[in-house]
Amino acid sequence: MNSLTIFFINLIFILYGILNASDTSNINLAEAEFSIHHGNDYNMQSLRMKRAMSTELKYPWKFPIQFYIADDINTTAVRVGLKRFEKYTCLRFKEECFELGRHQGIRFFRGKGCASSLGKVFENEPQGLSLAYTCDTPGTVQQTMGHALGMLREQRRTDKSEYVQNKLWNVNVTYIGKFMKKNASNTYGVPYDLGSGMHSARDGYSVNGKDTILPLDKSFIRTMGQIEFSFNDYKLLNIYYCDHKCPIKLPCKNYGYTDPNACEKCRCPTFYGGKLCQKRRVSDKGCPRAEVLLDQREASFTIVGKKTCFFYITTGEQYRIKVRVGSSSRMYENKESKNFCPVGKALEIRHIQDKGSTGAMFCGNFNGIATLSQSNYTNIKYVGTSAEDRLHLILLREPVSKLESGHN
């Protein structure tokens, strides 16, 4: 990086600090402005698109949250998006047929971007939530509503430097705030999730089409940029808003937690089920054996066809598991974006310790890729979408002592 580039990066940081130094303006150039409807008056309110929860939320939401959908909005996208919140959390919403007047709530309107204020900003008045035509999907409705509920962008967490690195010289200066740590936040013990619906893609807000943020573990490069909320996104909301719903917490296994909508059972991550998340998911007929004990240097298996298969790989505690793709057909092409692979398609390898977090996602052409587990177990999910899909996986057992000495 040359000295001129470094100078401009430093200048950006200085300008960002100046712009955010005053609480009187509360302006963040990373967001567009929009109008908020107060009866017959319209006032301008700066938008702050901020997955941790902010600790600076001004007012608490009262449930159910009333909402009104203005004309020219995709009502189905809004309703489906909010229904997902109701399905996976204790949050409740109530649609109104008329403008909300002098009551708390959300007014969905057609704006120039997908944008919302951070948290509830008025005690007894509605606030606007902007949805451009590009925001007419349940996932983007959830992302934007997530900001209104107080959720931060995942890459603004204080522990971000352990997982990602910024390429600020490629970021449009208008959006530089989306990549800055937010100290006034709380993760409530929920790990950083590169597959969070609140995480930007590798080229998010780029000024030149180049990468703006990259994972330190390169196997996650196509995990970032998901549209849908992740298990941990809902988990964070449930901890913040729903912890009081179940006074008695169940001893959930495998990173599950007590379901606030049904206190007698746990809410479980993708690979697990049962009352306490103690059961492993069952694969479709025709899948190879799900449980693999890697008690030798190398093992392999092949999966063919349209089916969903789960694999649970374990080895001795003194080893780690390397998963390598020996060969594969071109499995599931993401037509919306080549930069990310949607969760639930093609291949997911959960080689991180927290099995509630999204794993490394692979789709399209991914021959030769490899992952290394953080512990002595790895979960794998194969989703074949056509009869021609084919995947050959090679499992390697690596001694921890060898890895620590740098001989890999």
ABEGO torsion letter per residue (X at the ends): XBAAAAAAAAAAAAAAAAAAABAAAGBBAABBBBBBBBEABBBBBBBBBXXBBBAABABBBBOBBBBBBBBGBBAAAAAAAAAAAAAABABBBBBBABBAEBBBEBBBBBBABBBBBBEBABAABBBBBBBBAAABBAAAAAAAAAAAAGBBBAAABAAAAAABBBBAAABBAAAAAAABBBABBBAGGBBBBAABAABBBAABGBAAGBBABBBABAAAAAABGBABBBAAAAAAAAAAAAAAABABBBBBBGGBBBBAABAABBBBBAABBEAAGABBBBBBBGBBBABBBBABABBBBBBBEBBBBBBBBBBBAABBBBBBBABBBBBEBBAABAABBBBGBEBBBBABABAABBBBBBBEBABGBBBBBABABBBBBBBBABAABBBBBBBBBBBAAAAAAGBX
